[in-house]
Amino acid sequence: MNYHDVKRKAHTLQIVGLTAALPLLILCLMSVLLMIYHRLDTGSQISAAIARPFKLLVYNVYDSTRYLEPLWNHAPIPNPFQLSDSQNLYFAVVYVLLLASLSMIGAGQGLKRKLRKIDDDIEEQMIKESIRGERARSLEEIRSAIPLRQDSLWKSLHSYYVAPIVGAVIAGVILRVVFGIG
């Protein structure tokens, strides 16, 4: 890939990632709010008293975002008490897609950082060539001569998805062994 292809790919990754991340982030937040609204009250008087302010908060958010009603209607309601519920799977899919879109944004930003460093190196090279009195090549000639290697998009997914899971497993083992929790 040459400089212009990488620049186009960086822009595309960021635009696609951002257009996917915004609705998925809204859907995740709605799912959490719906879970609070529907799952917090277990039927006892004490849980009803605890849940009332949260239900009012969720209702106010819902009431002020009526234009997002299609998303409210299709947002999954995770059930933390029954992990085999189909809504939990739907929420997990939405969450993984959100992480993938954030990974796309991160990959695009990484490519832009790499291009910025290449631009700085090109400027230094052009200054050195002009000081030595050599025939200075144009900026476009230098950019087209630079080969860039292809990085994997899933490399940045590690920091968003795999690393937190590994950290949670390690924390769970430590809690179980040291404190006897679990």
DRENPA-3360 file (N, C-alpha, C; in nm, 2 decimals, always signed):
BEGIN
1 = MNYHDVKR = +0.08/-0.12/+0.00/+0.00/+0.00/+0.00/+0.09/+0.12/+0.00 ~ +0.04/+0.22/-0.07/+0.12/+0.35/-0.07/+0.05/+0.45/+0.02 ~ +0.11/+0.57/+0.03/+0.07/+0.67/+0.13/-0.08/+0.71/+0.11 ~ -0.12/+0.73/-0.01/-0.26/+0.77/-0.04/-0.36/+0.66/-0.01 ~ -0.32/+0.54/-0.03/-0.41/+0.43/+0.00/-0.43/+0.42/+0.16 ~ -0.32/+0.43/+0.23/-0.33/+0.43/+0.37/-0.41/+0.54/+0.43 ~ -0.39/+0.66/+0.37/-0.47/+0.78/+0.41/-0.62/+0.76/+0.39 ~ -0.65/+0.70/+0.28/-0.79/+0.68/+0.24/-0.85/+0.57/+0.34;
9 = KAHTLQIV = -0.77/+0.47/+0.37/-0.81/+0.36/+0.46/-0.83/+0.42/+0.60 ~ -0.74/+0.51/+0.64/-0.76/+0.56/+0.78/-0.89/+0.64/+0.79 ~ -0.92/+0.72/+0.69/-1.04/+0.80/+0.69/-1.16/+0.71/+0.68 ~ -1.16/+0.61/+0.60/-1.27/+0.51/+0.59/-1.29/+0.44/+0.72 ~ -1.19/+0.39/+0.78/-1.20/+0.32/+0.91/-1.26/+0.41/+1.02 ~ -1.22/+0.53/+1.02/-1.27/+0.62/+1.12/-1.42/+0.66/+1.10 ~ -1.46/+0.68/+0.97/-1.59/+0.71/+0.94/-1.69/+0.60/+0.96 ~ -1.65/+0.48/+0.91/-1.73/+0.36/+0.93/-1.74/+0.33/+1.08;
17 = GLTAALPL = -1.63/+0.33/+1.15/-1.63/+0.30/+1.30/-1.72/+0.40/+1.37 ~ -1.71/+0.53/+1.34/-1.79/+0.63/+1.41/-1.94/+0.61/+1.38 ~ -1.98/+0.59/+1.25/-2.12/+0.57/+1.22/-2.18/+0.44/+1.28 ~ -2.09/+0.35/+1.30/-2.14/+0.22/+1.37/-2.15/+0.24/+1.52 ~ -2.05/+0.31/+1.57/-2.03/+0.32/+1.72/-2.14/+0.40/+1.78 ~ -2.18/+0.51/+1.72/-2.28/+0.60/+1.78/-2.41/+0.53/+1.81 ~ -2.48/+0.47/+1.71/-2.60/+0.40/+1.74/-2.59/+0.28/+1.83 ~ -2.47/+0.21/+1.82/-2.45/+0.10/+1.91/-2.43/+0.14/+2.06;
25 = LILCLMSV = -2.36/+0.25/+2.07/-2.34/+0.31/+2.21/-2.47/+0.35/+2.27 ~ -2.56/+0.42/+2.19/-2.69/+0.46/+2.23/-2.77/+0.33/+2.27 ~ -2.76/+0.23/+2.19/-2.84/+0.11/+2.21/-2.79/+0.04/+2.34 ~ -2.66/+0.04/+2.36/-2.61/-0.02/+2.49/-2.65/+0.06/+2.61 ~ -2.65/+0.19/+2.60/-2.69/+0.27/+2.72/-2.84/+0.25/+2.74 ~ -2.92/+0.24/+2.63/-3.06/+0.22/+2.65/-3.09/+0.08/+2.71 ~ -3.01/-0.02/+2.67/-3.03/-0.15/+2.73/-3.00/-0.15/+2.88 ~ -2.89/-0.08/+2.92/-2.86/-0.07/+3.06/-2.97/+0.00/+3.14;
33 = LLMIYHRL = -3.02/+0.11/+3.08/-3.13/+0.18/+3.15/-3.26/+0.09/+3.16 ~ -3.29/+0.02/+3.05/-3.41/-0.07/+3.05/-3.39/-0.18/+3.15 ~ -3.26/-0.23/+3.17/-3.24/-0.33/+3.27/-3.26/-0.28/+3.41 ~ -3.21/-0.16/+3.43/-3.24/-0.09/+3.56/-3.39/-0.08/+3.59 ~ -3.46/-0.04/+3.48/-3.60/-0.01/+3.50/-3.68/-0.14/+3.53 ~ -3.65/-0.25/+3.45/-3.73/-0.37/+3.46/-3.68/-0.47/+3.56 ~ -3.55/-0.47/+3.59/-3.49/-0.58/+3.67/-3.46/-0.54/+3.81 ~ -3.46/-0.41/+3.84/-3.42/-0.37/+3.98/-3.52/-0.40/+4.08;
41 = DTGSQISA = -3.65/-0.39/+4.05/-3.76/-0.41/+4.14/-3.79/-0.56/+4.14 ~ -3.77/-0.62/+4.26/-3.80/-0.77/+4.27/-3.93/-0.80/+4.33 ~ -4.01/-0.69/+4.37/-4.14/-0.71/+4.42/-4.16/-0.68/+4.57 ~ -4.05/-0.68/+4.64/-4.07/-0.65/+4.78/-4.08/-0.49/+4.80 ~ -4.12/-0.45/+4.92/-4.14/-0.31/+4.94/-4.01/-0.24/+4.95 ~ -3.90/-0.30/+5.00/-3.77/-0.23/+5.01/-3.71/-0.21/+4.87 ~ -3.72/-0.32/+4.79/-3.67/-0.30/+4.65/-3.75/-0.20/+4.57 ~ -3.88/-0.19/+4.60/-3.96/-0.09/+4.53/-3.92/+0.05/+4.57;
49 = AIARPFKL = -3.89/+0.06/+4.70/-3.85/+0.20/+4.74/-3.71/+0.23/+4.69 ~ -3.62/+0.14/+4.68/-3.49/+0.16/+4.62/-3.50/+0.19/+4.47 ~ -3.58/+0.11/+4.40/-3.59/+0.12/+4.26/-3.67/+0.25/+4.21 ~ -3.75/+0.31/+4.29/-3.84/+0.42/+4.25/-3.76/+0.54/+4.19 ~ -3.65/+0.59/+4.26/-3.58/+0.70/+4.19/-3.51/+0.66/+4.06 ~ -3.46/+0.54/+4.05/-3.40/+0.49/+3.93/-3.50/+0.48/+3.82 ~ -3.62/+0.43/+3.85/-3.73/+0.42/+3.75/-3.77/+0.56/+3.70 ~ -3.78/+0.65/+3.79/-3.81/+0.79/+3.75/-3.70/+0.85/+3.66;
57 = LVYNVYDS = -3.58/+0.82/+3.69/-3.47/+0.87/+3.61/-3.48/+0.81/+3.47 ~ -3.50/+0.68/+3.46/-3.51/+0.61/+3.33/-3.63/+0.66/+3.26 ~ -3.74/+0.68/+3.33/-3.86/+0.74/+3.26/-3.84/+0.88/+3.20 ~ -3.77/+0.96/+3.28/-3.74/+1.10/+3.23/-3.65/+1.09/+3.11 ~ -3.55/+1.00/+3.11/-3.46/+0.99/+2.99/-3.54/+0.94/+2.87 ~ -3.63/+0.84/+2.89/-3.71/+0.79/+2.79/-3.81/+0.90/+2.73 ~ -3.87/+0.97/+2.82/-3.96/+1.08/+2.78/-3.89/+1.19/+2.70 ~ -3.77/+1.22/+2.74/-3.70/+1.33/+2.67/-3.63/+1.28/+2.54;
65 = TRYLEPLW = -3.63/+1.15/+2.51/-3.58/+1.10/+2.39/-3.68/+1.02/+2.31 ~ -3.80/+1.08/+2.29/-3.91/+1.01/+2.22/-3.87/+0.99/+2.07 ~ -3.79/+1.07/+2.02/-3.75/+1.06/+1.88/-3.66/+0.93/+1.85 ~ -3.61/+0.87/+1.96/-3.54/+0.75/+1.95/-3.62/+0.63/+1.99 ~ -3.75/+0.64/+1.97/-3.84/+0.53/+2.01/-3.82/+0.40/+1.94 ~ -3.78/+0.40/+1.81/-3.75/+0.27/+1.74/-3.63/+0.20/+1.81 ~ -3.53/+0.28/+1.86/-3.42/+0.21/+1.93/-3.47/+0.17/+2.07 ~ -3.55/+0.24/+2.14/-3.60/+0.20/+2.26/-3.68/+0.07/+2.25;
73 = NHAPIPNP = -3.76/+0.06/+2.14/-3.84/-0.07/+2.12/-3.75/-0.19/+2.09 ~ -3.64/-0.17/+2.03/-3.55/-0.28/+1.99/-3.43/-0.30/+2.08 ~ -3.42/-0.22/+2.18/-3.30/-0.24/+2.27/-3.32/-0.36/+2.35 ~ -3.22/-0.45/+2.36/-3.24/-0.57/+2.45/-3.24/-0.53/+2.59 ~ -3.31/-0.61/+2.67/-3.31/-0.59/+2.82/-3.24/-0.71/+2.88 ~ -3.11/-0.69/+2.92/-3.04/-0.80/+2.97/-3.09/-0.84/+3.11 ~ -3.08/-0.97/+3.13/-3.13/-1.03/+3.26/-3.02/-1.08/+3.34 ~ -2.97/-1.01/+3.44/-2.85/-1.06/+3.51/-2.88/-1.18/+3.60;
81 = FQLSDSQN = -3.01/-1.21/+3.62/-3.05/-1.32/+3.71/-3.06/-1.45/+3.63 ~ -3.07/-1.44/+3.50/-3.08/-1.56/+3.42/-2.99/-1.54/+3.29 ~ -2.87/-1.60/+3.30/-2.77/-1.57/+3.20/-2.81/-1.64/+3.06 ~ -2.89/-1.74/+3.06/-2.93/-1.81/+2.94/-3.04/-1.74/+2.86 ~ -3.08/-1.62/+2.91/-3.19/-1.55/+2.84/-3.14/-1.50/+2.70 ~ -3.23/-1.50/+2.60/-3.20/-1.46/+2.47/-3.16/-1.31/+2.46 ~ -3.22/-1.23/+2.55/-3.19/-1.09/+2.55/-3.04/-1.07/+2.59 ~ -2.99/-1.15/+2.67/-2.85/-1.14/+2.71/-2.76/-1.16/+2.59;
89 = LYFAVVYV = -2.79/-1.26/+2.51/-2.72/-1.29/+2.39/-2.72/-1.17/+2.29 ~ -2.84/-1.11/+2.27/-2.86/-1.00/+2.19/-2.78/-0.88/+2.24 ~ -2.78/-0.86/+2.37/-2.70/-0.75/+2.43/-2.55/-0.78/+2.41 ~ -2.51/-0.90/+2.42/-2.36/-0.94/+2.40/-2.32/-0.91/+2.25 ~ -2.41/-0.94/+2.16/-2.38/-0.91/+2.02/-2.37/-0.76/+2.00 ~ -2.46/-0.68/+2.05/-2.45/-0.54/+2.04/-2.32/-0.49/+2.10 ~ -2.29/-0.54/+2.21/-2.17/-0.49/+2.28/-2.04/-0.53/+2.21 ~ -2.03/-0.65/+2.15/-1.92/-0.69/+2.07/-1.91/-0.61/+1.94;
97 = LLLASLSM = -2.02/-0.58/+1.88/-2.02/-0.49/+1.76/-1.97/-0.35/+1.80 ~ -2.01/-0.30/+1.92/-1.96/-0.17/+1.97/-1.81/-0.17/+1.98 ~ -1.76/-0.28/+2.04/-1.62/-0.29/+2.06/-1.54/-0.30/+1.93 ~ -1.60/-0.37/+1.83/-1.54/-0.38/+1.70/-1.54/-0.24/+1.63 ~ -1.64/-0.16/+1.65/-1.65/-0.03/+1.59/-1.55/+0.06/+1.65 ~ -1.53/+0.05/+1.79/-1.43/+0.13/+1.86/-1.29/+0.09/+1.81 ~ -1.28/-0.04/+1.78/-1.15/-0.09/+1.73/-1.12/-0.03/+1.60 ~ -1.22/-0.02/+1.51/-1.20/+0.04/+1.38/-1.16/+0.19/+1.40;
105 = IGAGQGLK = -1.22/+0.26/+1.49/-1.18/+0.40/+1.51/-1.04/+0.41/+1.56 ~ -1.00/+0.32/+1.65/-0.86/+0.32/+1.70/-0.76/+0.28/+1.59 ~ -0.80/+0.19/+1.50/-0.70/+0.15/+1.39/-0.69/+0.27/+1.30 ~ -0.79/+0.34/+1.27/-0.78/+0.46/+1.19/-0.70/+0.57/+1.25 ~ -0.71/+0.59/+1.38/-0.63/+0.69/+1.45/-0.48/+0.65/+1.45 ~ -0.46/+0.52/+1.46/-0.32/+0.47/+1.46/-0.26/+0.49/+1.32 ~ -0.33/+0.47/+1.22/-0.28/+0.49/+1.08/-0.25/+0.64/+1.06 ~ -0.34/+0.72/+1.11/-0.32/+0.87/+1.10/-0.19/+0.91/+1.17;
113 = RKLRKIDD = -0.17/+0.85/+1.29/-0.04/+0.88/+1.37/+0.08/+0.84/+1.29 ~ +0.07/+0.72/+1.23/+0.18/+0.67/+1.14/+0.20/+0.77/+1.03 ~ +0.10/+0.81/+0.96/+0.11/+0.90/+0.85/+0.17/+1.04/+0.89 ~ +0.13/+1.09/+1.01/+0.19/+1.21/+1.06/+0.34/+1.20/+1.08 ~ +0.38/+1.08/+1.14/+0.53/+1.06/+1.16/+0.60/+1.05/+1.02 ~ +0.54/+0.99/+0.93/+0.60/+0.98/+0.79/+0.61/+1.12/+0.73 ~ +0.51/+1.20/+0.75/+0.52/+1.34/+0.70/+0.63/+1.42/+0.76 ~ +0.65/+1.40/+0.89/+0.76/+1.47/+0.96/+0.89/+1.42/+0.91;
121 = DIEEQMIK = +0.91/+1.29/+0.89/+1.03/+1.23/+0.83/+1.06/+1.28/+0.69 ~ +0.95/+1.30/+0.61/+0.96/+1.35/+0.47/+1.01/+1.49/+0.47 ~ +0.96/+1.57/+0.56/+1.00/+1.71/+0.57/+1.15/+1.72/+0.61 ~ +1.19/+1.63/+0.71/+1.33/+1.63/+0.74/+1.42/+1.59/+0.63 ~ +1.38/+1.49/+0.55/+1.45/+1.44/+0.44/+1.46/+1.55/+0.33 ~ +1.36/+1.62/+0.31/+1.36/+1.73/+0.21/+1.45/+1.84/+0.25 ~ +1.45/+1.88/+0.38/+1.54/+1.98/+0.43/+1.69/+1.94/+0.41 ~ +1.72/+1.81/+0.45/+1.86/+1.76/+0.43/+1.90/+1.76/+0.29;
129 = ESIRGERA = +1.81/+1.72/+0.20/+1.85/+1.72/+0.06/+1.87/+1.86/+0.00 ~ +1.79/+1.96/+0.05/+1.81/+2.10/+0.00/+1.94/+2.16/+0.06 ~ +1.98/+2.12/+0.19/+2.10/+2.17/+0.25/+2.22/+2.11/+0.17 ~ +2.22/+1.99/+0.14/+2.33/+1.93/+0.06/+2.34/+1.97/-0.08 ~ +2.23/+2.04/-0.13/+2.24/+2.09/-0.27/+2.19/+1.98/-0.37 ~ +2.14/+1.87/-0.32/+2.09/+1.76/-0.41/+1.96/+1.81/-0.47 ~ +1.93/+1.74/-0.58/+1.80/+1.77/-0.65/+1.69/+1.73/-0.55 ~ +1.61/+1.82/-0.51/+1.51/+1.79/-0.41/+1.39/+1.73/-0.49;
137 = RSLEEIRS = +1.35/+1.61/-0.43/+1.23/+1.55/-0.49/+1.11/+1.61/-0.44 ~ +1.00/+1.60/-0.51/+0.87/+1.66/-0.47/+0.81/+1.58/-0.36 ~ +0.72/+1.64/-0.29/+0.66/+1.57/-0.18/+0.58/+1.45/-0.23 ~ +0.52/+1.46/-0.34/+0.44/+1.35/-0.40/+0.53/+1.23/-0.44 ~ +0.65/+1.26/-0.50/+0.74/+1.16/-0.54/+0.78/+1.08/-0.41 ~ +0.82/+1.15/-0.31/+0.86/+1.08/-0.19/+0.75/+1.00/-0.13 ~ +0.63/+1.05/-0.12/+0.51/+0.98/-0.06/+0.48/+0.85/-0.14 ~ +0.49/+0.86/-0.28/+0.46/+0.75/-0.36/+0.56/+0.64/-0.35;
145 = AIPLRQDS = +0.69/+0.68/-0.31/+0.80/+0.58/-0.30/+0.80/+0.51/-0.17 ~ +0.72/+0.55/-0.07/+0.73/+0.49/+0.06/+0.63/+0.37/+0.06 ~ +0.68/+0.25/+0.09/+0.59/+0.14/+0.10/+0.55/+0.13/+0.25 ~ +0.42/+0.11/+0.27/+0.37/+0.09/+0.40/+0.31/-0.05/+0.41 ~ +0.34/-0.11/+0.53/+0.29/-0.24/+0.55/+0.14/-0.24/+0.60 ~ +0.07/-0.34/+0.58/-0.07/-0.35/+0.62/-0.08/-0.41/+0.76 ~ -0.14/-0.33/+0.85/-0.16/-0.37/+0.99/-0.30/-0.43/+0.99 ~ -0.32/-0.53/+1.08/-0.45/-0.59/+1.10/-0.54/-0.51/+1.19;
153 = LWKSLHSY = -0.67/-0.50/+1.15/-0.77/-0.43/+1.23/-0.79/-0.49/+1.36 ~ -0.78/-0.62/+1.37/-0.81/-0.69/+1.49/-0.70/-0.68/+1.60 ~ -0.59/-0.62/+1.56/-0.48/-0.59/+1.66/-0.53/-0.50/+1.76 ~ -0.60/-0.40/+1.73/-0.65/-0.30/+1.83/-0.77/-0.36/+1.90 ~ -0.84/-0.46/+1.85/-0.95/-0.52/+1.92/-0.90/-0.58/+2.05 ~ -0.78/-0.62/+2.05/-0.72/-0.69/+2.17/-0.74/-0.59/+2.30 ~ -0.70/-0.47/+2.28/-0.71/-0.37/+2.39/-0.85/-0.35/+2.44 ~ -0.95/-0.36/+2.35/-1.09/-0.33/+2.39/-1.16/-0.46/+2.44;
161 = YVAPIVGA = -1.12/-0.57/+2.39/-1.21/-0.69/+2.42/-1.13/-0.80/+2.49 ~ -1.02/-0.84/+2.44/-0.95/-0.96/+2.50/-0.89/-0.92/+2.64 ~ -0.82/-0.80/+2.64/-0.75/-0.76/+2.76/-0.85/-0.75/+2.88 ~ -0.97/-0.68/+2.86/-1.06/-0.67/+2.98/-1.11/-0.81/+3.03 ~ -1.13/-0.90/+2.94/-1.18/-1.04/+2.98/-1.07/-1.11/+3.06 ~ -0.94/-1.10/+3.01/-0.83/-1.16/+3.08/-0.82/-1.10/+3.22 ~ -0.83/-0.97/+3.22/-0.82/-0.90/+3.35/-0.93/-0.94/+3.45 ~ -1.05/-0.96/+3.40/-1.17/-1.00/+3.48/-1.15/-1.14/+3.53;
169 = VIAGVILR = -1.09/-1.23/+3.45/-1.07/-1.37/+3.49/-0.96/-1.37/+3.60 ~ -0.86/-1.29/+3.58/-0.75/-1.29/+3.68/-0.80/-1.23/+3.81 ~ -0.88/-1.12/+3.80/-0.94/-1.06/+3.92/-1.04/-1.16/+3.99 ~ -1.11/-1.24/+3.92/-1.20/-1.34/+3.97/-1.12/-1.45/+4.05 ~ -1.01/-1.49/+3.99/-0.93/-1.59/+4.05/-0.87/-1.54/+4.18 ~ -0.82/-1.42/+4.18/-0.77/-1.35/+4.30/-0.87/-1.34/+4.41 ~ -0.99/-1.29/+4.37/-1.10/-1.28/+4.47/-1.14/-1.41/+4.53 ~ -1.14/-1.52/+4.45/-1.18/-1.65/+4.50/-1.07/-1.71/+4.59;
177 = VVFGIG = -0.94/-1.69/+4.55/-0.83/-1.75/+4.63/-0.81/-1.67/+4.76 ~ -0.80/-1.54/+4.74/-0.75/-1.46/+4.86/-0.87/-1.43/+4.95 ~ -0.99/-1.40/+4.90/-1.10/-1.36/+4.99/-1.21/-1.46/+5.00 ~ -1.20/-1.57/+4.92/-1.30/-1.67/+4.93/-1.44/-1.63/+4.87 ~ -1.44/-1.52/+4.78/-1.56/-1.48/+4.72/-1.58/-1.55/+4.60 ~ -1.71/-1.59/+4.57/-1.74/-1.66/+4.44/-1.78/-1.79/+4.47;
% end
